[in-house]
């Protein structure tokens, strides 16, 4: 998302453009091995489990990130890095997804949705520099 801010004596105006963060983002991995990878238009996440509807915006604090999309070449690069700091609502590893590993020198903050490993997934390694649980997890 891009934007401009105009401040005058009597108002503040924020004008934004571009894609907004999705509420649900499935890891595809076909654009590269980092969460921040993109092809100039779309990133490594899709809004559908079939891996066909790529989004140009990164996940945000309100996004439920799911590993992984299945189809359209996905999942790819299940061993990946963040590429920058991210904050997401939740992180889930679904049944039938092979082992995934997220690493690198950045921070991942997971808010109230928590980290979920469904029965039948291949396991998950969270080896980024810093993992922050934004709220109490149960």
N, CA, C and O atoms as CSV, one atom per row, in Angstrom:
chain,resi,resn,atom,element,x,y,z
A,1,UNK,N,N,0.845,-1.153,0.000
A,1,UNK,CA,C,0.000,0.000,0.000
A,1,UNK,C,C,0.897,1.224,0.000
A,1,UNK,O,O,1.909,1.258,0.700
A,2,UNK,N,N,0.537,2.203,-0.765
A,2,UNK,CA,C,1.244,3.472,-0.832
A,2,UNK,C,C,0.326,4.567,-0.337
A,2,UNK,O,O,-0.890,4.386,-0.276
A,3,UNK,N,N,0.897,5.690,0.014
A,3,UNK,CA,C,0.039,6.771,0.463
A,3,UNK,C,C,0.758,8.091,0.541
A,3,UNK,O,O,1.982,8.179,0.436
A,4,UNK,N,N,-0.046,9.114,0.730
A,4,UNK,CA,C,0.503,10.444,0.944
A,4,UNK,C,C,-0.275,11.097,2.071
A,4,UNK,O,O,-1.460,10.832,2.271
A,5,UNK,N,N,0.410,11.943,2.790
A,5,UNK,CA,C,-0.178,12.631,3.922
A,5,UNK,C,C,-0.076,14.124,3.670
A,5,UNK,O,O,1.004,14.641,3.384
A,6,UNK,N,N,-1.200,14.813,3.776
A,6,UNK,CA,C,-1.235,16.264,3.621
A,6,UNK,C,C,-1.742,16.864,4.922
A,6,UNK,O,O,-2.816,16.502,5.404
A,7,UNK,N,N,-0.976,17.772,5.483
A,7,UNK,CA,C,-1.358,18.419,6.727
A,7,UNK,C,C,-1.500,19.908,6.457
A,7,UNK,O,O,-0.577,20.545,5.949
A,8,UNK,N,N,-2.671,20.466,6.802
A,8,UNK,CA,C,-2.904,21.901,6.700
A,8,UNK,C,C,-3.303,22.409,8.072
A,8,UNK,O,O,-3.359,21.641,9.032
A,9,UNK,N,N,-3.576,23.689,8.164
A,9,UNK,CA,C,-3.931,24.285,9.450
A,9,UNK,C,C,-5.218,23.704,10.029
A,9,UNK,O,O,-5.385,23.678,11.248
A,10,UNK,N,N,-6.133,23.235,9.172
A,10,UNK,CA,C,-7.420,22.763,9.677
A,10,UNK,C,C,-7.749,21.305,9.373
A,10,UNK,O,O,-8.837,20.843,9.717
A,11,UNK,N,N,-6.830,20.563,8.730
A,11,UNK,CA,C,-7.146,19.160,8.461
A,11,UNK,C,C,-5.885,18.338,8.208
A,11,UNK,O,O,-4.820,18.863,7.884
A,12,UNK,N,N,-6.050,17.046,8.367
A,12,UNK,CA,C,-5.029,16.064,8.017
A,12,UNK,C,C,-5.690,15.094,7.045
A,12,UNK,O,O,-6.738,14.526,7.350
A,13,UNK,N,N,-5.084,14.902,5.878
A,13,UNK,CA,C,-5.660,14.013,4.870
A,13,UNK,C,C,-4.655,12.937,4.513
A,13,UNK,O,O,-3.511,13.229,4.167
A,14,UNK,N,N,-5.096,11.676,4.601
A,14,UNK,CA,C,-4.289,10.529,4.212
A,14,UNK,C,C,-4.946,9.895,3.002
A,14,UNK,O,O,-6.109,9.495,3.062
A,15,UNK,N,N,-4.211,9.800,1.902
A,15,UNK,CA,C,-4.708,9.182,0.688
A,15,UNK,C,C,-3.865,7.937,0.429
A,15,UNK,O,O,-2.640,8.013,0.334
A,16,UNK,N,N,-4.535,6.789,0.314
A,16,UNK,CA,C,-3.809,5.534,0.102
A,16,UNK,C,C,-4.204,4.914,-1.235
A,16,UNK,O,O,-5.277,5.179,-1.777
A,17,UNK,N,N,-3.307,4.085,-1.743
A,17,UNK,CA,C,-3.582,3.335,-2.968
A,17,UNK,C,C,-2.848,2.012,-2.892
A,17,UNK,O,O,-1.935,1.838,-2.084
A,18,UNK,N,N,-3.253,1.088,-3.735
A,18,UNK,CA,C,-2.600,-0.221,-3.756
A,18,UNK,C,C,-3.405,-1.249,-2.994
A,18,UNK,O,O,-4.461,-0.952,-2.436
A,19,UNK,N,N,-2.894,-2.445,-2.981
A,19,UNK,CA,C,-3.588,-3.568,-2.347
A,19,UNK,C,C,-3.525,-3.464,-0.832
A,19,UNK,O,O,-2.527,-3.017,-0.267
A,20,UNK,N,N,-4.598,-3.881,-0.187
A,20,UNK,CA,C,-4.591,-3.947,1.269
A,20,UNK,C,C,-4.284,-5.378,1.685
A,20,UNK,O,O,-4.446,-6.314,0.902
A,21,UNK,N,N,-3.846,-5.531,2.912
A,21,UNK,CA,C,-3.471,-6.858,3.409
A,21,UNK,C,C,-4.697,-7.770,3.438
A,21,UNK,O,O,-5.785,-7.337,3.816
A,22,UNK,N,N,-4.522,-9.023,3.043
A,22,UNK,CA,C,-5.650,-9.961,3.061
A,22,UNK,C,C,-5.982,-10.400,4.484
A,22,UNK,O,O,-5.119,-10.378,5.361
A,23,UNK,N,N,-7.237,-10.799,4.713
A,23,UNK,CA,C,-7.606,-11.317,6.035
A,23,UNK,C,C,-7.101,-12.747,6.215
A,23,UNK,O,O,-6.813,-13.170,7.334
A,24,UNK,N,N,-6.993,-13.491,5.110
A,24,UNK,CA,C,-6.439,-14.848,5.108
A,24,UNK,C,C,-5.409,-14.913,3.991
A,24,UNK,O,O,-5.670,-14.467,2.873
A,25,UNK,N,N,-4.236,-15.470,4.290
A,25,UNK,CA,C,-3.172,-15.581,3.287
A,25,UNK,C,C,-2.582,-16.981,3.333
A,25,UNK,O,O,-2.059,-17.414,4.361
A,26,UNK,N,N,-2.670,-17.686,2.207
A,26,UNK,CA,C,-2.091,-19.022,2.081
A,26,UNK,C,C,-0.696,-18.892,1.485
A,26,UNK,O,O,-0.516,-18.223,0.468
A,27,UNK,N,N,0.295,-19.529,2.113
A,27,UNK,CA,C,1.654,-19.533,1.566
A,27,UNK,C,C,1.653,-20.326,0.264
A,27,UNK,O,O,1.185,-21.464,0.215
A,28,UNK,N,N,2.187,-19.709,-0.790
A,28,UNK,CA,C,2.371,-20.390,-2.066
A,28,UNK,C,C,3.832,-20.742,-2.249
A,28,UNK,O,O,4.175,-21.901,-2.485
A,29,UNK,N,N,4.694,-19.740,-2.141
A,29,UNK,CA,C,6.126,-19.963,-2.284
A,29,UNK,C,C,6.632,-19.994,-3.708
A,29,UNK,O,O,7.832,-20.164,-3.921
A,30,UNK,N,N,5.757,-19.834,-4.699
A,30,UNK,CA,C,6.209,-19.915,-6.091
A,30,UNK,C,C,6.917,-18.641,-6.554
A,30,UNK,O,O,7.516,-18.635,-7.630
A,31,UNK,N,N,6.864,-17.576,-5.778
A,31,UNK,CA,C,7.532,-16.319,-6.149
A,31,UNK,C,C,8.924,-16.196,-5.534
A,31,UNK,O,O,9.637,-15.234,-5.820
A,32,UNK,N,N,9.323,-17.151,-4.697
A,32,UNK,CA,C,10.632,-17.111,-4.065
A,32,UNK,C,C,10.588,-17.717,-2.675
A,32,UNK,O,O,9.549,-18.195,-2.219
A,33,UNK,N,N,11.732,-17.688,-2.012
A,33,UNK,CA,C,11.870,-18.371,-0.724
A,33,UNK,C,C,11.748,-17.438,0.475
A,33,UNK,O,O,12.076,-17.841,1.591
A,34,UNK,N,N,11.284,-16.198,0.280
A,34,UNK,CA,C,11.046,-15.316,1.423
A,34,UNK,C,C,9.602,-14.832,1.414
A,34,UNK,O,O,8.961,-14.757,0.366
A,35,UNK,N,N,9.112,-14.510,2.589
A,35,UNK,CA,C,7.765,-13.957,2.705
A,35,UNK,C,C,7.684,-12.641,1.938
A,35,UNK,O,O,6.619,-12.270,1.445
A,36,UNK,N,N,8.809,-11.937,1.839
A,36,UNK,CA,C,8.838,-10.632,1.172
A,36,UNK,C,C,9.083,-10.736,-0.338
A,36,UNK,O,O,9.109,-9.709,-1.016
A,37,UNK,N,N,9.263,-11.939,-0.880
A,37,UNK,CA,C,9.488,-12.101,-2.323
A,37,UNK,C,C,8.247,-11.700,-3.114
A,37,UNK,O,O,7.117,-11.890,-2.663
A,38,UNK,N,N,8.476,-11.144,-4.293
A,38,UNK,CA,C,7.367,-10.865,-5.211
A,38,UNK,C,C,7.904,-10.789,-6.628
A,38,UNK,O,O,9.116,-10.756,-6.845
A,39,UNK,N,N,7.001,-10.761,-7.580
A,39,UNK,CA,C,7.401,-10.687,-8.986
A,39,UNK,C,C,7.200,-9.284,-9.559
A,39,UNK,O,O,7.123,-9.115,-10.775
A,40,UNK,N,N,7.116,-8.299,-8.702
A,40,UNK,CA,C,6.875,-6.928,-9.123
A,40,UNK,C,C,5.420,-6.524,-8.998
A,40,UNK,O,O,5.099,-5.336,-8.955
A,41,UNK,N,N,4.541,-7.511,-8.939
A,41,UNK,CA,C,3.108,-7.251,-8.801
A,41,UNK,C,C,2.515,-8.043,-7.650
A,41,UNK,O,O,1.814,-7.489,-6.803
A,42,UNK,N,N,2.794,-9.328,-7.618
A,42,UNK,CA,C,2.207,-10.219,-6.620
A,42,UNK,C,C,3.276,-10.856,-5.753
A,42,UNK,O,O,4.419,-11.046,-6.169
A,43,UNK,N,N,2.867,-11.181,-4.528
A,43,UNK,CA,C,3.782,-11.809,-3.594
A,43,UNK,C,C,3.578,-13.306,-3.502
A,43,UNK,O,O,2.952,-13.916,-4.368
A,44,UNK,N,N,4.108,-13.885,-2.450
A,44,UNK,CA,C,4.112,-15.327,-2.237
A,44,UNK,C,C,2.842,-15.867,-1.586
A,44,UNK,O,O,2.772,-17.053,-1.265
A,45,UNK,N,N,1.850,-15.024,-1.389
A,45,UNK,CA,C,0.636,-15.451,-0.704
A,45,UNK,C,C,-0.571,-15.352,-1.622
A,45,UNK,O,O,-0.640,-14.483,-2.492
A,46,UNK,N,N,-1.522,-16.258,-1.414
A,46,UNK,CA,C,-2.780,-16.230,-2.158
A,46,UNK,C,C,-3.925,-16.128,-1.160
A,46,UNK,O,O,-3.749,-16.392,0.029
A,47,UNK,N,N,-5.096,-15.746,-1.651
A,47,UNK,CA,C,-6.260,-15.670,-0.772
A,47,UNK,C,C,-7.098,-16.934,-0.834
A,47,UNK,O,O,-8.146,-17.021,-0.193
A,48,UNK,N,N,-6.640,-17.924,-1.609
A,48,UNK,CA,C,-7.389,-19.167,-1.726
A,48,UNK,C,C,-6.475,-20.371,-1.557
A,48,UNK,O,O,-5.290,-20.319,-1.886
A,49,UNK,N,N,-7.040,-21.449,-1.044
A,49,UNK,CA,C,-6.266,-22.670,-0.791
A,49,UNK,C,C,-5.758,-23.309,-2.073
A,49,UNK,O,O,-4.803,-24.085,-2.034
A,50,UNK,N,N,-6.378,-23.000,-3.210
A,50,UNK,CA,C,-5.947,-23.558,-4.497
A,50,UNK,C,C,-4.697,-22.862,-5.035
A,50,UNK,O,O,-4.112,-23.319,-6.017
A,51,UNK,N,N,-4.284,-21.768,-4.407
A,51,UNK,CA,C,-3.061,-21.091,-4.804
A,51,UNK,C,C,-3.174,-20.312,-6.095
A,51,UNK,O,O,-2.176,-20.148,-6.798
A,52,UNK,N,N,-4.357,-19.826,-6.430
A,52,UNK,CA,C,-4.533,-19.146,-7.719
A,52,UNK,C,C,-4.737,-17.641,-7.621
A,52,UNK,O,O,-4.469,-16.937,-8.594
A,53,UNK,N,N,-5.193,-17.126,-6.504
A,53,UNK,CA,C,-5.502,-15.701,-6.371
A,53,UNK,C,C,-4.397,-14.988,-5.582
A,53,UNK,O,O,-4.536,-14.760,-4.381
A,54,UNK,N,N,-3.304,-14.640,-6.264
A,54,UNK,CA,C,-2.170,-13.982,-5.608
A,54,UNK,C,C,-2.533,-12.565,-5.188
A,54,UNK,O,O,-3.339,-11.896,-5.834
A,55,UNK,N,N,-1.925,-12.123,-4.099
A,55,UNK,CA,C,-2.149,-10.761,-3.623
A,55,UNK,C,C,-0.843,-9.982,-3.651
A,55,UNK,O,O,0.237,-10.547,-3.484
A,56,UNK,N,N,-0.958,-8.686,-3.864
A,56,UNK,CA,C,0.209,-7.826,-3.918
A,56,UNK,C,C,0.641,-7.308,-2.561
A,56,UNK,O,O,1.747,-6.786,-2.423
A,57,UNK,N,N,-0.208,-7.444,-1.563
A,57,UNK,CA,C,0.097,-6.930,-0.233
A,57,UNK,C,C,0.627,-8.048,0.664
A,57,UNK,O,O,0.283,-9.219,0.498
A,58,UNK,N,N,1.464,-7.659,1.609
A,58,UNK,CA,C,1.979,-8.616,2.586
A,58,UNK,C,C,0.936,-8.872,3.678
A,58,UNK,O,O,0.037,-8.056,3.880
A,59,UNK,N,N,1.055,-9.995,4.377
A,59,UNK,CA,C,0.196,-10.220,5.538
A,59,UNK,C,C,0.420,-9.119,6.577
A,59,UNK,O,O,1.496,-8.526,6.661
A,60,UNK,N,N,-0.630,-8.865,7.366
A,60,UNK,CA,C,-0.550,-7.838,8.400
A,60,UNK,C,C,-0.972,-8.423,9.745
A,60,UNK,O,O,-1.205,-9.625,9.870
A,61,UNK,N,N,-1.064,-7.558,10.738
A,61,UNK,CA,C,-1.446,-7.964,12.092
A,61,UNK,C,C,-2.841,-8.581,12.145
A,61,UNK,O,O,-3.193,-9.227,13.131
A,62,UNK,N,N,-3.635,-8.388,11.096
A,62,UNK,CA,C,-4.998,-8.905,11.064
A,62,UNK,C,C,-5.134,-10.119,10.141
A,62,UNK,O,O,-6.243,-10.599,9.907
A,63,UNK,N,N,-4.009,-10.614,9.617
A,63,UNK,CA,C,-4.029,-11.708,8.644
A,63,UNK,C,C,-3.789,-13.057,9.321
A,63,UNK,O,O,-2.901,-13.195,10.162
A,64,UNK,N,N,-4.594,-14.045,8.941
A,64,UNK,CA,C,-4.369,-15.428,9.344
A,64,UNK,C,C,-3.545,-16.081,8.240
A,64,UNK,O,O,-4.038,-16.269,7.128
A,65,UNK,N,N,-2.286,-16.432,8.542
A,65,UNK,CA,C,-1.386,-17.047,7.562
A,65,UNK,C,C,-1.503,-18.562,7.676
A,65,UNK,O,O,-1.418,-19.125,8.767
A,66,UNK,N,N,-1.702,-19.217,6.522
A,66,UNK,CA,C,-1.909,-20.663,6.494
A,66,UNK,C,C,-0.865,-21.313,5.596
A,66,UNK,O,O,-0.682,-20.904,4.449
A,67,UNK,N,N,-0.188,-22.315,6.113
A,67,UNK,CA,C,0.734,-23.145,5.324
A,67,UNK,C,C,0.021,-24.435,5.016
A,67,UNK,O,O,-0.196,-25.234,5.926
A,68,UNK,N,N,-0.347,-24.673,3.806
A,68,UNK,CA,C,0.044,-23.928,2.626
A,68,UNK,C,C,-1.035,-24.102,1.568
A,68,UNK,O,O,-1.910,-24.960,1.681
A,69,UNK,N,N,-0.952,-23.267,0.540
A,69,UNK,CA,C,-1.799,-23.461,-0.638
A,69,UNK,C,C,-1.406,-24.783,-1.292
A,69,UNK,O,O,-0.291,-25.272,-1.111
A,70,UNK,N,N,-2.323,-25.344,-2.042
A,70,UNK,CA,C,-2.049,-26.619,-2.705
A,70,UNK,C,C,-2.603,-26.570,-4.116
A,70,UNK,O,O,-3.804,-26.741,-4.328
A,71,UNK,N,N,-1.732,-26.339,-5.070
A,71,UNK,CA,C,-2.135,-26.229,-6.464
A,71,UNK,C,C,-1.424,-25.069,-7.125
A,71,UNK,O,O,-0.851,-24.223,-6.438
A,72,UNK,N,N,-1.449,-25.015,-8.451
A,72,UNK,CA,C,-0.832,-23.919,-9.193
A,72,UNK,C,C,0.657,-23.806,-8.870
A,72,UNK,O,O,1.205,-22.705,-8.829
A,73,UNK,N,N,1.314,-24.954,-8.641
A,73,UNK,CA,C,2.740,-24.971,-8.315
A,73,UNK,C,C,3.048,-24.908,-6.837
A,73,UNK,O,O,4.205,-25.047,-6.440
A,74,UNK,N,N,2.036,-24.703,-6.018
A,74,UNK,CA,C,2.227,-24.580,-4.571
A,74,UNK,C,C,1.922,-25.925,-3.904
A,74,UNK,O,O,1.155,-26.714,-4.455
A,75,UNK,N,N,2.489,-26.198,-2.760
A,75,UNK,CA,C,3.415,-25.314,-2.074
A,75,UNK,C,C,4.844,-25.479,-2.564
A,75,UNK,O,O,5.288,-26.585,-2.876
A,76,UNK,N,N,5.541,-24.385,-2.625
A,76,UNK,CA,C,6.963,-24.379,-2.967
A,76,UNK,C,C,7.710,-23.669,-1.839
A,76,UNK,O,O,7.118,-22.916,-1.065
A,77,UNK,N,N,8.978,-23.913,-1.759
A,77,UNK,CA,C,9.827,-23.236,-0.770
A,77,UNK,C,C,9.260,-23.307,0.651
A,77,UNK,O,O,9.115,-22.287,1.324
A,78,UNK,N,N,8.944,-24.516,1.091
A,78,UNK,CA,C,8.451,-24.659,2.461
A,78,UNK,C,C,9.536,-24.356,3.487
A,78,UNK,O,O,9.229,-24.089,4.649
A,79,UNK,N,N,10.802,-24.395,3.072
A,79,UNK,CA,C,11.896,-23.877,3.900
A,79,UNK,C,C,12.117,-22.445,3.421
A,79,UNK,O,O,12.658,-22.222,2.338
A,80,UNK,N,N,11.696,-21.480,4.231
A,80,UNK,CA,C,11.705,-20.083,3.797
A,80,UNK,C,C,12.159,-19.158,4.906
A,80,UNK,O,O,12.301,-19.567,6.058
A,81,UNK,N,N,12.384,-17.905,4.541
A,81,UNK,CA,C,12.752,-16.867,5.506
A,81,UNK,C,C,11.730,-15.740,5.408
A,81,UNK,O,O,10.982,-15.648,4.435
A,82,UNK,N,N,11.711,-14.896,6.417
A,82,UNK,CA,C,10.761,-13.788,6.424
A,82,UNK,C,C,11.166,-12.685,5.442
A,82,UNK,O,O,10.326,-12.210,4.676
A,83,UNK,N,N,12.424,-12.274,5.450
A,83,UNK,CA,C,12.873,-11.203,4.560
A,83,UNK,C,C,12.658,-9.814,5.122
A,83,UNK,O,O,13.251,-8.853,4.630
A,84,UNK,N,N,11.835,-9.687,6.127
A,84,UNK,CA,C,11.597,-8.449,6.868
A,84,UNK,C,C,10.762,-8.831,8.087
A,84,UNK,O,O,10.288,-9.963,8.175
A,85,UNK,N,N,10.578,-7.915,9.019
A,85,UNK,CA,C,9.737,-8.198,10.182
A,85,UNK,C,C,8.275,-8.277,9.753
A,85,UNK,O,O,7.824,-7.498,8.913
A,86,UNK,N,N,7.541,-9.219,10.334
A,86,UNK,CA,C,6.116,-9.383,10.064
A,86,UNK,C,C,5.350,-9.507,11.371
A,86,UNK,O,O,5.873,-10.014,12.364
A,87,UNK,N,N,4.108,-9.040,11.361
A,87,UNK,CA,C,3.164,-9.252,12.450
A,87,UNK,C,C,1.891,-9.811,11.820
A,87,UNK,O,O,1.332,-9.210,10.903
A,88,UNK,N,N,1.432,-10.970,12.317
A,88,UNK,CA,C,0.242,-11.625,11.785
A,88,UNK,C,C,-0.704,-11.963,12.929
A,88,UNK,O,O,-0.301,-11.998,14.092
A,89,UNK,N,N,-1.962,-12.210,12.590
A,89,UNK,CA,C,-2.915,-12.604,13.616
A,89,UNK,C,C,-2.683,-14.032,14.063
A,89,UNK,O,O,-2.682,-14.325,15.258
A,90,UNK,N,N,-2.482,-14.938,13.080
A,90,UNK,CA,C,-2.271,-16.343,13.424
A,90,UNK,C,C,-1.384,-17.003,12.372
A,90,UNK,O,O,-1.183,-16.473,11.280
A,91,UNK,N,N,-0.867,-18.160,12.726
A,91,UNK,CA,C,-0.016,-18.948,11.838
A,91,UNK,C,C,-0.451,-20.400,11.980
A,91,UNK,O,O,-0.359,-20.978,13.063
A,92,UNK,N,N,-0.931,-20.995,10.873
A,92,UNK,CA,C,-1.445,-22.368,10.926
A,92,UNK,C,C,-0.740,-23.241,9.907
A,92,UNK,O,O,-0.413,-22.794,8.808
A,93,UNK,N,N,-0.511,-24.484,10.279
A,93,UNK,CA,C,0.087,-25.487,9.404
A,93,UNK,C,C,-0.960,-26.580,9.234
A,93,UNK,O,O,-1.287,-27.296,10.181
A,94,UNK,N,N,-1.485,-26.700,8.006
A,94,UNK,CA,C,-2.643,-27.549,7.771
A,94,UNK,C,C,-2.280,-29.015,7.569
A,94,UNK,O,O,-1.143,-29.363,7.250
A,95,UNK,N,N,-3.278,-29.850,7.766
A,95,UNK,CA,C,-3.148,-31.277,7.534
A,95,UNK,C,C,-2.753,-31.528,6.085
A,95,UNK,O,O,-3.311,-30.922,5.170
A,96,UNK,N,N,-1.798,-32.415,5.879
A,96,UNK,CA,C,-1.363,-32.751,4.527
A,96,UNK,C,C,-0.230,-31.893,3.995
A,96,UNK,O,O,0.330,-32.198,2.942
A,97,UNK,N,N,0.119,-30.824,4.701
A,97,UNK,CA,C,1.249,-29.992,4.280
A,97,UNK,C,C,2.536,-30.630,4.800
A,97,UNK,O,O,2.614,-31.027,5.962
A,98,UNK,N,N,3.537,-30.723,3.934
A,98,UNK,CA,C,4.834,-31.271,4.340
A,98,UNK,C,C,5.488,-30.362,5.379
A,98,UNK,O,O,4.994,-29.270,5.661
A,99,UNK,N,N,6.594,-30.820,5.939
A,99,UNK,CA,C,7.311,-30.054,6.951
A,99,UNK,C,C,7.681,-28.676,6.419
A,99,UNK,O,O,8.135,-28.537,5.284
A,100,UNK,N,N,7.483,-27.672,7.243
A,100,UNK,CA,C,7.803,-26.291,6.881
A,100,UNK,C,C,8.794,-25.734,7.890
A,100,UNK,O,O,8.760,-26.090,9.068
A,101,UNK,N,N,9.674,-24.863,7.425
A,101,UNK,CA,C,10.648,-24.210,8.303
A,101,UNK,C,C,10.709,-22.735,7.923
A,101,UNK,O,O,10.937,-22.388,6.764
A,102,UNK,N,N,10.504,-21.876,8.915
A,102,UNK,CA,C,10.592,-20.432,8.719
A,102,UNK,C,C,11.786,-19.958,9.540
A,102,UNK,O,O,11.846,-20.186,10.748
A,103,UNK,N,N,12.731,-19.302,8.881
A,103,UNK,CA,C,13.954,-18.886,9.568
A,103,UNK,C,C,14.349,-17.486,9.116
A,103,UNK,O,O,13.570,-16.780,8.477
A,104,UNK,N,N,15.563,-17.102,9.458
A,104,UNK,CA,C,16.088,-15.816,9.027
A,104,UNK,C,C,16.319,-14.870,10.185
A,104,UNK,O,O,16.031,-15.187,11.339
A,105,UNK,N,N,16.841,-13.707,9.856
A,105,UNK,CA,C,17.252,-12.739,10.858
A,105,UNK,C,C,16.200,-11.729,11.239
A,105,UNK,O,O,16.540,-10.682,11.790
A,106,UNK,N,N,14.931,-11.994,10.970
A,106,UNK,CA,C,13.877,-11.036,11.268
A,106,UNK,C,C,12.978,-11.522,12.389
A,106,UNK,O,O,13.154,-12.615,12.927
A,107,UNK,N,N,12.008,-10.681,12.729
A,107,UNK,CA,C,11.069,-10.977,13.808
A,107,UNK,C,C,9.697,-11.305,13.245
A,107,UNK,O,O,9.214,-10.645,12.325
A,108,UNK,N,N,9.073,-12.339,13.811
A,108,UNK,CA,C,7.683,-12.666,13.513
A,108,UNK,C,C,6.892,-12.521,14.803
A,108,UNK,O,O,7.199,-13.157,15.812
A,109,UNK,N,N,5.866,-11.672,14.756
A,109,UNK,CA,C,4.955,-11.511,15.880
A,109,UNK,C,C,3.642,-12.180,15.514
A,109,UNK,O,O,3.056,-11.890,14.470
A,110,UNK,N,N,3.181,-13.082,16.383
A,110,UNK,CA,C,1.912,-13.777,16.175
A,110,UNK,C,C,0.964,-13.316,17.278
A,110,UNK,O,O,1.235,-13.501,18.465
A,111,UNK,N,N,-0.141,-12.719,16.873
A,111,UNK,CA,C,-1.101,-12.159,17.818
A,111,UNK,C,C,-2.071,-13.211,18.342
A,111,UNK,O,O,-1.731,-14.392,18.401
A,112,UNK,N,N,-3.256,-12.799,18.715
A,112,UNK,CA,C,-4.228,-13.621,19.432
A,112,UNK,C,C,-4.679,-14.902,18.770
A,112,UNK,O,O,-5.175,-15.797,19.455
A,113,UNK,N,N,-4.524,-15.026,17.445
A,113,UNK,CA,C,-4.925,-16.260,16.772
A,113,UNK,C,C,-3.999,-17.421,17.042
A,113,UNK,O,O,-4.381,-18.576,16.856
A,114,UNK,N,N,-2.766,-17.128,17.484
A,114,UNK,CA,C,-1.825,-18.154,17.890
A,114,UNK,C,C,-1.206,-18.954,16.761
A,114,UNK,O,O,-1.376,-18.647,15.581
A,115,UNK,N,N,-0.483,-19.989,17.157
A,115,UNK,CA,C,0.172,-20.919,16.235
A,115,UNK,C,C,-0.564,-22.246,16.338
A,115,UNK,O,O,-0.733,-22.787,17.430
A,116,UNK,N,N,-1.010,-22.778,15.175
A,116,UNK,CA,C,-1.797,-24.008,15.149
A,116,UNK,C,C,-1.123,-25.025,14.239
A,116,UNK,O,O,-0.786,-24.719,13.096
A,117,UNK,N,N,-0.929,-26.233,14.754
A,117,UNK,CA,C,-0.446,-27.358,13.942
A,117,UNK,C,C,-1.564,-28.380,13.890
A,117,UNK,O,O,-1.860,-29.040,14.886
A,118,UNK,N,N,-2.189,-28.512,12.716
A,118,UNK,CA,C,-3.279,-29.462,12.568
A,118,UNK,C,C,-2.746,-30.890,12.524
A,118,UNK,O,O,-1.613,-31.124,12.105
A,119,UNK,N,N,-3.564,-31.837,12.955
A,119,UNK,CA,C,-3.228,-33.256,12.832
A,119,UNK,C,C,-2.882,-33.567,11.390
A,119,UNK,O,O,-3.571,-33.113,10.476
A,120,UNK,N,N,-1.820,-34.337,11.171
A,120,UNK,CA,C,-1.474,-34.765,9.824
A,120,UNK,C,C,-0.573,-33.826,9.056
A,120,UNK,O,O,-0.291,-34.069,7.883
A,121,UNK,N,N,-0.104,-32.739,9.698
A,121,UNK,CA,C,0.879,-31.886,9.000
A,121,UNK,C,C,2.266,-32.458,9.226
A,121,UNK,O,O,2.468,-33.286,10.113
A,122,UNK,N,N,3.223,-32.012,8.416
A,122,UNK,CA,C,4.578,-32.546,8.491
A,122,UNK,C,C,5.439,-31.952,9.580
A,122,UNK,O,O,6.599,-32.339,9.726
A,123,UNK,N,N,4.903,-31.025,10.345
A,123,UNK,CA,C,5.656,-30.369,11.402
A,123,UNK,C,C,6.118,-28.992,10.958
A,123,UNK,O,O,6.102,-28.667,9.771
A,124,UNK,N,N,6.527,-28.199,11.920
A,124,UNK,CA,C,6.959,-26.832,11.634
A,124,UNK,C,C,8.144,-26.474,12.513
A,124,UNK,O,O,8.168,-26.776,13.706
A,125,UNK,N,N,9.123,-25.827,11.904
A,125,UNK,CA,C,10.263,-25.285,12.633
A,125,UNK,C,C,10.198,-23.778,12.525
A,125,UNK,O,O,10.225,-23.228,11.423
A,126,UNK,N,N,10.113,-23.104,13.664
A,126,UNK,CA,C,10.088,-21.643,13.694
A,126,UNK,C,C,11.432,-21.181,14.231
A,126,UNK,O,O,11.642,-21.114,15.442
A,127,UNK,N,N,12.350,-20.858,13.303
A,127,UNK,CA,C,13.734,-20.572,13.674
A,127,UNK,C,C,14.161,-19.167,13.262
A,127,UNK,O,O,15.342,-18.918,13.016
A,128,UNK,N,N,13.192,-18.245,13.186
A,128,UNK,CA,C,13.557,-16.865,12.876
A,128,UNK,C,C,14.283,-16.260,14.063
A,128,UNK,O,O,14.266,-16.814,15.162
A,129,UNK,N,N,14.925,-15.114,13.835
A,129,UNK,CA,C,15.712,-14.474,14.887
A,129,UNK,C,C,14.889,-14.279,16.158
A,129,UNK,O,O,15.355,-14.591,17.253
A,130,UNK,N,N,13.657,-13.761,16.016
A,130,UNK,CA,C,12.807,-13.516,17.175
A,130,UNK,C,C,11.382,-13.926,16.849
A,130,UNK,O,O,10.841,-13.535,15.815
A,131,UNK,N,N,10.777,-14.708,17.722
A,131,UNK,CA,C,9.360,-15.041,17.639
A,131,UNK,C,C,8.678,-14.402,18.841
A,131,UNK,O,O,9.026,-14.687,19.987
A,132,UNK,N,N,7.708,-13.539,18.574
A,132,UNK,CA,C,6.990,-12.841,19.641
A,132,UNK,C,C,5.548,-13.312,19.630
A,132,UNK,O,O,4.887,-13.273,18.592
A,133,UNK,N,N,5.064,-13.753,20.764
A,133,UNK,CA,C,3.656,-14.087,20.913
A,133,UNK,C,C,2.982,-12.847,21.479
A,133,UNK,O,O,3.180,-12.488,22.640
A,134,UNK,N,N,2.171,-12.191,20.629
A,134,UNK,CA,C,1.608,-10.888,20.953
A,134,UNK,C,C,0.624,-10.885,22.096
A,134,UNK,O,O,0.431,-9.855,22.741
A,135,UNK,N,N,-0.007,-12.020,22.364
A,135,UNK,CA,C,-0.942,-12.135,23.487
A,135,UNK,C,C,-0.732,-13.499,24.137
A,135,UNK,O,O,0.003,-14.341,23.621
A,136,UNK,N,N,-1.381,-13.701,25.261
A,136,UNK,CA,C,-1.297,-14.984,25.941
A,136,UNK,C,C,-1.856,-16.074,25.041
A,136,UNK,O,O,-2.940,-15.918,24.478
A,137,UNK,N,N,-1.141,-17.156,24.902
A,137,UNK,CA,C,-1.558,-18.274,24.059
A,137,UNK,C,C,-2.087,-19.401,24.949
A,137,UNK,O,O,-1.568,-19.638,26.040
A,138,UNK,N,N,-3.120,-20.088,24.473
A,138,UNK,CA,C,-3.664,-21.212,25.246
A,138,UNK,C,C,-3.662,-22.457,24.403
A,138,UNK,O,O,-4.080,-23.517,24.867
